[in-house]
Amino acid sequence: MTAQTIDGARIASDVREQVRLRAQRLRDRGVVAGLAVALVGENPASRIYVRNKIKASAEAGIESSHVELPETTSQGQLLSTIERLNRDPRVHGILVQLPLPATIDARAVIEAIDPDKDVDAFHPRNAGALMIGAPLFVPCTPLGVMRLIESTGIALRGARAVIVGASNIVGKPLAMLLLQAGATITICNSKTRDLAAHTREADVVVAAVGRPRMITGEMIGRGAVVIDVGINRLADGKLCGDVDFATVSERAGWITPVPGGVGPMTIAMLLSNTLTAAERRA
């Protein structure tokens, strides 16, 4: 069998159109949704991500502001910037682009963001609320992954789901979402013994470990849904995911491409979270 490709770009476009309509309804009430993005340093990938987020915000009718700080910015200076954004009534969502320079404690920065403006949903209060099933916001990438899985029509209640990667950004919050949807969850990592024994038995496999083409066809059960969160740049400059698309496509039922799968959904869900924050404030 040949897997069906899950078109993340198309699904994200649908989400963004809904966000645009929501933003217009707010504007009709005199409220302009606002997103502030803070970037520290000269990381080329981070610059691309920020540029894409600002462009997408404008297209959706969200007023975005870009706070660019030099690599030499101290933690205190960044925290002062966040405090200013916390107080600004025009800003409904705050995003600090990660990674930060090694001299800055990312956890302290995340905890400084007003939880009501934490549209990345990284703040401990938002993470805890997700765990008990009452989230103020859901982290953007896991939320996007759930939409991609749902687009296949698979019934998650009773399904077996394996997540490869246990980060605070993707793996752990996604496990909570899948658990709340009724799936049976196994969380693995790059050091899991006999990883293939777990992934072969799964109805859903999500790869988010940051290792190029780590998940191969022989590790996937026939008909499984495979979501590739990874994005890795190879020596020749080309991008690939954590999944070996060619071999996995021969066994899976559905698969996301890289690029064009999870990436567009992450940005779309950021916009959706920002509108949610603005709507609550309104």
NUPA-973199 format. One record per residue (C-alpha): residue number from 1; residue in three letters; x, y, z. Coordinates in pm, 1 decimal. Example, Ala and Ser with C-alpha at 12.3 -4.5 7.8 and 13.67 -1.06 7.14 Angstrom:
+------+------+----------+----------+----------+
: resi : resn :       xx :       yy :       zz :
+------+------+----------+----------+----------+
:    1 :  ALA :   1230.0 :   -450.0 :    780.0 :
:    2 :  SER :   1367.0 :   -106.0 :    714.0 :
+------+------+----------+----------+----------+
This chain:
+------+------+----------+----------+----------+
: resi : resn :       xx :       yy :       zz :
+------+------+----------+----------+----------+
:    1 :  MET :      0.0 :      0.0 :      0.0 :
:    2 :  THR :    101.7 :    361.4 :    -46.9 :
:    3 :  ALA :     22.0 :    603.5 :    233.9 :
:    4 :  GLN :   -204.1 :    901.4 :    180.9 :
:    5 :  THR :    -16.8 :   1226.2 :    235.9 :
:    6 :  ILE :   -176.2 :   1450.9 :    498.6 :
:    7 :  ASP :   -174.2 :   1799.2 :    349.3 :
:    8 :  GLY :    -79.5 :   2014.7 :    647.2 :
:    9 :  ALA :    -56.8 :   2326.9 :    432.0 :
:   10 :  ARG :   -419.0 :   2291.1 :    316.3 :
:   11 :  ILE :   -553.6 :   2220.1 :    664.8 :
:   12 :  ALA :   -352.5 :   2510.6 :    805.2 :
:   13 :  SER :   -496.5 :   2736.3 :    535.4 :
:   14 :  ASP :   -848.1 :   2643.8 :    650.8 :
:   15 :  VAL :   -755.8 :   2724.5 :   1011.6 :
:   16 :  ARG :   -603.8 :   3056.2 :    911.5 :
:   17 :  GLU :   -916.4 :   3153.0 :    720.7 :
:   18 :  GLN :  -1124.6 :   3085.1 :   1031.3 :
:   19 :  VAL :   -880.4 :   3297.4 :   1232.3 :
:   20 :  ARG :   -916.0 :   3579.2 :    977.0 :
:   21 :  LEU :  -1294.7 :   3573.5 :   1013.1 :
:   22 :  ARG :  -1267.6 :   3575.3 :   1392.2 :
:   23 :  ALA :  -1022.2 :   3865.4 :   1376.4 :
:   24 :  GLN :  -1261.5 :   4059.9 :   1154.4 :
:   25 :  ARG :  -1548.7 :   4006.5 :   1397.1 :
:   26 :  LEU :  -1328.6 :   4145.6 :   1674.5 :
:   27 :  ARG :  -1232.9 :   4445.2 :   1460.5 :
:   28 :  ASP :  -1602.6 :   4512.0 :   1405.1 :
:   29 :  ARG :  -1625.8 :   4545.6 :   1783.4 :
:   30 :  GLY :  -1330.5 :   4784.5 :   1790.8 :
:   31 :  VAL :  -1073.1 :   4530.4 :   1911.0 :
:   32 :  VAL :   -755.2 :   4454.3 :   1713.4 :
:   33 :  ALA :   -587.3 :   4129.8 :   1814.8 :
:   34 :  GLY :   -218.5 :   4187.3 :   1889.9 :
:   35 :  LEU :     78.8 :   3948.3 :   1894.8 :
:   36 :  ALA :    426.0 :   4048.8 :   2015.4 :
:   37 :  VAL :    722.5 :   3836.1 :   1905.9 :
:   38 :  ALA :   1057.4 :   3876.4 :   2082.5 :
:   39 :  LEU :   1376.3 :   3756.9 :   1915.1 :
:   40 :  VAL :   1715.2 :   3757.8 :   2087.3 :
:   41 :  GLY :   2030.3 :   3712.0 :   1883.9 :
:   42 :  GLU :   2114.7 :   3626.2 :   1523.8 :
:   43 :  ASN :   2000.6 :   3262.6 :   1488.3 :
:   44 :  PRO :   1918.5 :   3233.2 :   1113.7 :
:   45 :  ALA :   1648.8 :   2967.9 :   1161.9 :
:   46 :  SER :   1483.0 :   3173.4 :   1435.3 :
:   47 :  ARG :   1480.2 :   3476.2 :   1207.6 :
:   48 :  ILE :   1300.9 :   3275.7 :    938.9 :
:   49 :  TYR :   1045.3 :   3144.4 :   1189.7 :
:   50 :  VAL :    977.2 :   3494.0 :   1323.2 :
:   51 :  ARG :    942.4 :   3638.1 :    973.2 :
:   52 :  ASN :    692.7 :   3365.7 :    880.9 :
:   53 :  LYS :    490.0 :   3424.1 :   1197.4 :
:   54 :  ILE :    473.3 :   3799.2 :   1141.5 :
:   55 :  LYS :    369.1 :   3751.3 :    777.3 :
:   56 :  ALA :     99.8 :   3500.4 :    874.9 :
:   57 :  SER :    -27.9 :   3734.2 :   1147.3 :
:   58 :  ALA :    -70.4 :   4019.3 :    901.9 :
:   59 :  GLU :   -258.2 :   3798.1 :    656.2 :
:   60 :  ALA :   -493.8 :   3689.2 :    935.4 :
:   61 :  GLY :   -569.2 :   4042.8 :   1048.7 :
:   62 :  ILE :   -358.4 :   4027.0 :   1363.3 :
:   63 :  GLU :   -146.9 :   4329.8 :   1452.3 :
:   64 :  SER :    204.7 :   4199.9 :   1516.8 :
:   65 :  SER :    502.9 :   4372.9 :   1672.5 :
:   66 :  HIS :    859.1 :   4248.9 :   1645.5 :
:   67 :  VAL :   1095.0 :   4310.1 :   1937.5 :
:   68 :  GLU :   1449.2 :   4238.6 :   1819.9 :
:   69 :  LEU :   1725.6 :   4228.0 :   2080.2 :
:   70 :  PRO :   2101.1 :   4173.3 :   2031.9 :
:   71 :  GLU :   2286.3 :   3856.6 :   2131.1 :
:   72 :  THR :   2440.8 :   4048.7 :   2421.9 :
:   73 :  THR :   2100.0 :   4116.0 :   2580.9 :
:   74 :  SER :   2101.6 :   4024.1 :   2949.0 :
:   75 :  GLN :   1834.9 :   3816.5 :   3115.7 :
:   76 :  GLY :   1725.8 :   4120.1 :   3314.8 :
:   77 :  GLN :   1680.5 :   4326.2 :   2998.5 :
:   78 :  LEU :   1469.9 :   4053.7 :   2837.9 :
:   79 :  LEU :   1257.3 :   4016.6 :   3150.7 :
:   80 :  SER :   1199.5 :   4394.0 :   3151.6 :
:   81 :  THR :   1084.6 :   4373.8 :   2789.9 :
:   82 :  ILE :    840.7 :   4095.6 :   2877.1 :
:   83 :  GLU :    705.2 :   4292.4 :   3171.6 :
:   84 :  ARG :    639.5 :   4587.4 :   2939.9 :
:   85 :  LEU :    452.3 :   4361.2 :   2698.8 :
:   86 :  ASN :    256.5 :   4207.5 :   2987.1 :
:   87 :  ARG :    127.3 :   4555.3 :   3075.6 :
:   88 :  ASP :     50.0 :   4662.1 :   2717.4 :
:   89 :  PRO :   -328.4 :   4629.2 :   2657.6 :
:   90 :  ARG :   -271.5 :   4620.1 :   2280.4 :
:   91 :  VAL :    -75.9 :   4294.1 :   2314.9 :
:   92 :  HIS :   -292.0 :   3984.7 :   2361.4 :
:   93 :  GLY :    -26.5 :   3723.9 :   2289.2 :
:   94 :  ILE :    346.1 :   3713.4 :   2368.5 :
:   95 :  LEU :    590.0 :   3476.3 :   2201.8 :
:   96 :  VAL :    960.6 :   3458.0 :   2285.0 :
:   97 :  GLN :   1139.3 :   3275.8 :   2005.3 :
:   98 :  LEU :   1346.6 :   2981.7 :   2130.2 :
:   99 :  PRO :   1626.4 :   2889.8 :   2159.7 :
:  100 :  LEU :   1765.9 :   3177.5 :   2364.5 :
:  101 :  PRO :   2136.6 :   3254.5 :   2412.2 :
:  102 :  ALA :   2306.8 :   3032.1 :   2669.4 :
:  103 :  THR :   2341.5 :   3325.9 :   2908.7 :
:  104 :  ILE :   1962.2 :   3349.2 :   2950.4 :
:  105 :  ASP :   1753.8 :   3105.3 :   3154.8 :
:  106 :  ALA :   1469.6 :   3009.9 :   2920.0 :
:  107 :  ARG :   1258.8 :   2875.3 :   3204.3 :
:  108 :  ALA :   1274.9 :   3207.2 :   3392.3 :
:  109 :  VAL :   1172.8 :   3388.5 :   3074.7 :
:  110 :  ILE :    876.9 :   3158.6 :   3011.5 :
:  111 :  GLU :    759.3 :   3195.5 :   3369.7 :
:  112 :  ALA :    773.3 :   3576.6 :   3336.7 :
:  113 :  ILE :    511.9 :   3581.5 :   3058.6 :
:  114 :  ASP :    157.0 :   3658.1 :   3174.7 :
:  115 :  PRO :    -20.9 :   3317.2 :   3151.1 :
:  116 :  ASP :   -319.3 :   3494.1 :   2991.5 :
:  117 :  LYS :    -87.3 :   3607.7 :   2708.4 :
:  118 :  ASP :    115.3 :   3285.7 :   2688.8 :
:  119 :  VAL :     -4.4 :   3179.8 :   2343.3 :
:  120 :  ASP :    276.4 :   2922.0 :   2317.6 :
:  121 :  ALA :    127.9 :   2760.1 :   2632.4 :
:  122 :  PHE :    470.6 :   2695.9 :   2786.5 :
:  123 :  HIS :    403.1 :   2865.6 :   3122.0 :
:  124 :  PRO :    384.1 :   2614.7 :   3413.3 :
:  125 :  ARG :     29.3 :   2730.1 :   3490.7 :
:  126 :  ASN :    -83.7 :   2652.4 :   3138.5 :
:  127 :  ALA :    107.1 :   2322.9 :   3134.6 :
:  128 :  GLY :    -62.0 :   2219.6 :   3459.4 :
:  129 :  ALA :   -404.8 :   2321.3 :   3332.1 :
:  130 :  LEU :   -350.7 :   2102.5 :   3025.4 :
:  131 :  MET :   -265.5 :   1805.1 :   3245.5 :
:  132 :  ILE :   -598.4 :   1824.9 :   3429.7 :
:  133 :  GLY :   -790.7 :   1874.3 :   3106.2 :
:  134 :  ALA :   -876.1 :   2243.0 :   3154.0 :
:  135 :  PRO :   -624.2 :   2429.7 :   2935.7 :
:  136 :  LEU :   -631.3 :   2804.9 :   2886.7 :
:  137 :  PHE :   -420.0 :   2747.6 :   2575.7 :
:  138 :  VAL :   -286.9 :   2430.8 :   2413.7 :
:  139 :  PRO :     73.9 :   2429.5 :   2284.5 :
:  140 :  CYS :     71.0 :   2508.0 :   1915.0 :
:  141 :  THR :    254.0 :   2208.5 :   1769.4 :
:  142 :  PRO :     67.4 :   1941.1 :   1970.5 :
:  143 :  LEU :   -262.6 :   2111.8 :   1889.2 :
:  144 :  GLY :   -169.3 :   2111.5 :   1521.4 :
:  145 :  VAL :    -71.8 :   1744.4 :   1539.7 :
:  146 :  MET :   -411.8 :   1659.2 :   1685.6 :
:  147 :  ARG :   -586.7 :   1836.7 :   1397.9 :
:  148 :  LEU :   -376.1 :   1643.3 :   1148.2 :
:  149 :  ILE :   -458.9 :   1311.3 :   1314.5 :
:  150 :  GLU :   -828.7 :   1399.0 :   1326.7 :
:  151 :  SER :   -823.6 :   1478.4 :    953.1 :
:  152 :  THR :   -758.1 :   1109.8 :    879.2 :
:  153 :  GLY :  -1083.3 :   1003.6 :   1044.7 :
:  154 :  ILE :   -910.8 :    753.4 :   1274.5 :
:  155 :  ALA :  -1094.6 :    683.8 :   1600.5 :
:  156 :  LEU :   -854.7 :    775.7 :   1880.6 :
:  157 :  ARG :  -1063.4 :    621.9 :   2157.9 :
:  158 :  GLY :   -898.7 :    287.9 :   2225.2 :
:  159 :  ALA :   -622.8 :    345.8 :   1969.2 :
:  160 :  ARG :   -258.0 :    276.9 :   2049.2 :
:  161 :  ALA :    -37.4 :    583.6 :   2008.8 :
:  162 :  VAL :    343.1 :    597.2 :   2033.1 :
:  163 :  ILE :    524.2 :    928.7 :   2069.1 :
:  164 :  VAL :    897.9 :    923.4 :   2004.8 :
:  165 :  GLY :   1034.2 :   1222.5 :   2194.9 :
:  166 :  ALA :    939.9 :   1349.2 :   2539.9 :
:  167 :  SER :   1003.9 :   1723.9 :   2521.8 :
:  168 :  ASN :    803.2 :   1979.3 :   2717.7 :
:  169 :  ILE :    715.9 :   2148.3 :   2388.3 :
:  170 :  VAL :    578.1 :   1851.7 :   2192.5 :
:  171 :  GLY :    599.2 :   1504.3 :   2344.1 :
:  172 :  LYS :    457.5 :   1558.0 :   2692.2 :
:  173 :  PRO :    167.9 :   1791.9 :   2604.4 :
:  174 :  LEU :     76.6 :   1577.7 :   2304.2 :
:  175 :  ALA :     60.9 :   1273.5 :   2532.7 :
:  176 :  MET :   -191.5 :   1458.8 :   2750.2 :
:  177 :  LEU :   -407.3 :   1545.9 :   2448.5 :
:  178 :  LEU :   -403.6 :   1191.2 :   2313.8 :
:  179 :  LEU :   -476.9 :   1051.1 :   2656.9 :
:  180 :  GLN :   -774.5 :   1284.3 :   2694.5 :
:  181 :  ALA :   -895.7 :   1168.8 :   2351.6 :
:  182 :  GLY :   -906.4 :    811.6 :   2483.0 :
:  183 :  ALA :   -589.6 :    670.5 :   2329.3 :
:  184 :  THR :   -343.9 :    439.7 :   2505.4 :
:  185 :  ILE :     -8.8 :    618.0 :   2512.5 :
:  186 :  THR :    351.8 :    504.2 :   2504.6 :
:  187 :  ILE :    623.5 :    769.5 :   2518.4 :
:  188 :  CYS :    962.2 :    663.5 :   2381.9 :
:  189 :  ASN :   1291.4 :    834.8 :   2310.0 :
:  190 :  SER :   1608.3 :    773.8 :   2112.9 :
:  191 :  LYS :   1739.1 :    544.2 :   2387.9 :
:  192 :  THR :   1430.1 :    325.1 :   2420.2 :
:  193 :  ARG :   1519.2 :    -42.9 :   2397.9 :
:  194 :  ASP :   1375.7 :   -208.6 :   2086.6 :
:  195 :  LEU :   1193.9 :    103.0 :   1974.8 :
:  196 :  ALA :   1056.2 :    -77.8 :   1671.1 :
:  197 :  ALA :    868.8 :   -323.2 :   1894.3 :
:  198 :  HIS :    665.7 :    -29.8 :   2025.4 :
:  199 :  THR :    613.4 :    159.5 :   1699.2 :
:  200 :  ARG :    512.0 :   -150.2 :   1498.6 :
:  201 :  GLU :    215.5 :   -207.9 :   1731.8 :
:  202 :  ALA :     90.7 :    150.4 :   1715.4 :
:  203 :  ASP :   -211.5 :    285.4 :   1530.2 :
:  204 :  VAL :    -56.0 :    633.5 :   1554.1 :
:  205 :  VAL :    316.1 :    714.4 :   1556.6 :
:  206 :  VAL :    440.1 :   1068.0 :   1620.7 :
:  207 :  ALA :    812.1 :   1130.3 :   1566.9 :
:  208 :  ALA :    950.7 :   1433.2 :   1750.3 :
:  209 :  VAL :   1303.2 :   1341.9 :   1851.1 :
:  210 :  GLY :   1520.5 :   1551.1 :   1615.8 :
:  211 :  ARG :   1711.2 :   1271.6 :   1440.9 :
:  212 :  PRO :   1699.7 :   1258.7 :   1060.0 :
:  213 :  ARG :   1502.8 :    963.8 :    916.8 :
:  214 :  MET :   1520.4 :    772.4 :   1242.8 :
:  215 :  ILE :   1182.3 :    607.1 :   1187.6 :
:  216 :  THR :   1198.0 :    363.4 :    896.9 :
:  217 :  GLY :    938.5 :    155.0 :    716.2 :
:  218 :  GLU :   1019.3 :   -166.5 :    899.8 :
:  219 :  MET :    927.0 :     10.4 :   1226.7 :
:  220 :  ILE :    569.9 :     92.5 :   1119.8 :
:  221 :  GLY :    260.5 :   -127.6 :   1122.1 :
:  222 :  ARG :     47.7 :   -141.9 :    808.5 :
:  223 :  GLY :   -213.9 :    130.3 :    791.6 :
:  224 :  ALA :    -75.5 :    341.4 :   1078.7 :
:  225 :  VAL :   -102.1 :    718.9 :   1095.1 :
:  226 :  VAL :    250.8 :    865.5 :   1100.9 :
:  227 :  ILE :    305.6 :   1228.2 :   1200.5 :
:  228 :  ASP :    655.8 :   1368.2 :   1147.5 :
:  229 :  VAL :    726.4 :   1667.1 :   1373.4 :
:  230 :  GLY :   1100.2 :   1669.3 :   1306.8 :
:  231 :  ILE :   1271.3 :   1911.0 :   1073.3 :
:  232 :  ASN :   1640.5 :   1852.1 :   1011.1 :
:  233 :  ARG :   1881.0 :   2014.8 :    767.1 :
:  234 :  LEU :   2115.6 :   1769.2 :    596.4 :
:  235 :  ALA :   2472.7 :   1834.4 :    484.0 :
:  236 :  ASP :   2353.0 :   1913.7 :    131.7 :
:  237 :  GLY :   2116.9 :   2179.9 :    267.9 :
:  238 :  LYS :   1799.5 :   1980.7 :    209.5 :
:  239 :  LEU :   1534.2 :   1940.3 :    478.7 :
:  240 :  CYS :   1406.2 :   1609.2 :    606.1 :
:  241 :  GLY :   1203.7 :   1487.7 :    900.1 :
:  242 :  ASP :   1255.8 :   1225.7 :   1168.6 :
:  243 :  VAL :   1071.0 :    978.7 :    943.2 :
:  244 :  ASP :   1215.7 :    813.4 :    634.0 :
:  245 :  PHE :    927.6 :    920.7 :    410.6 :
:  246 :  ALA :   1006.5 :    683.3 :    121.8 :
:  247 :  THR :   1007.4 :    357.2 :    318.1 :
:  248 :  VAL :    739.1 :    452.0 :    570.7 :
:  249 :  SER :    501.9 :    554.1 :    290.6 :
:  250 :  GLU :    504.3 :    194.1 :    172.0 :
:  251 :  ARG :    349.0 :     70.7 :    496.8 :
:  252 :  ALA :    162.3 :    356.7 :    664.0 :
:  253 :  GLY :   -197.4 :    451.9 :    589.8 :
:  254 :  TRP :   -136.7 :    825.1 :    631.5 :
:  255 :  ILE :    181.3 :   1029.5 :    662.8 :
:  256 :  THR :    279.4 :   1395.5 :    691.3 :
:  257 :  PRO :    548.8 :   1536.4 :    462.2 :
:  258 :  VAL :    843.5 :   1755.5 :    562.4 :
:  259 :  PRO :    810.4 :   2035.7 :    483.4 :
:  260 :  GLY :    438.0 :   2099.3 :    441.0 :
:  261 :  GLY :    305.0 :   1889.3 :    724.4 :
:  262 :  VAL :    327.7 :   1991.6 :   1088.3 :
:  263 :  GLY :    511.5 :   2321.8 :   1030.5 :
:  264 :  PRO :    221.8 :   2516.7 :    876.1 :
:  265 :  MET :    -11.0 :   2385.1 :   1147.0 :
:  266 :  THR :    211.3 :   2519.4 :   1424.7 :
:  267 :  ILE :    185.4 :   2873.5 :   1289.6 :
:  268 :  ALA :   -188.5 :   2839.6 :   1227.7 :
:  269 :  MET :   -246.3 :   2729.9 :   1586.9 :
:  270 :  LEU :    -36.4 :   3018.9 :   1716.8 :
:  271 :  LEU :   -269.4 :   3256.3 :   1534.3 :
:  272 :  SER :   -572.6 :   3072.4 :   1671.9 :
:  273 :  ASN :   -440.0 :   3094.9 :   2027.2 :
:  274 :  THR :   -375.0 :   3466.9 :   1982.1 :
:  275 :  LEU :   -734.9 :   3520.6 :   1871.0 :
:  276 :  THR :   -855.8 :   3319.1 :   2168.0 :
:  277 :  ALA :   -656.8 :   3546.2 :   2400.3 :
:  278 :  ALA :   -798.3 :   3858.8 :   2232.9 :
:  279 :  GLU :  -1153.5 :   3725.0 :   2246.8 :
:  280 :  ARG :  -1121.3 :   3651.7 :   2616.5 :
:  281 :  ARG :   -986.2 :   3999.9 :   2683.2 :
:  282 :  ALA :  -1266.6 :   4155.3 :   2476.6 :
+------+------+----------+----------+----------+
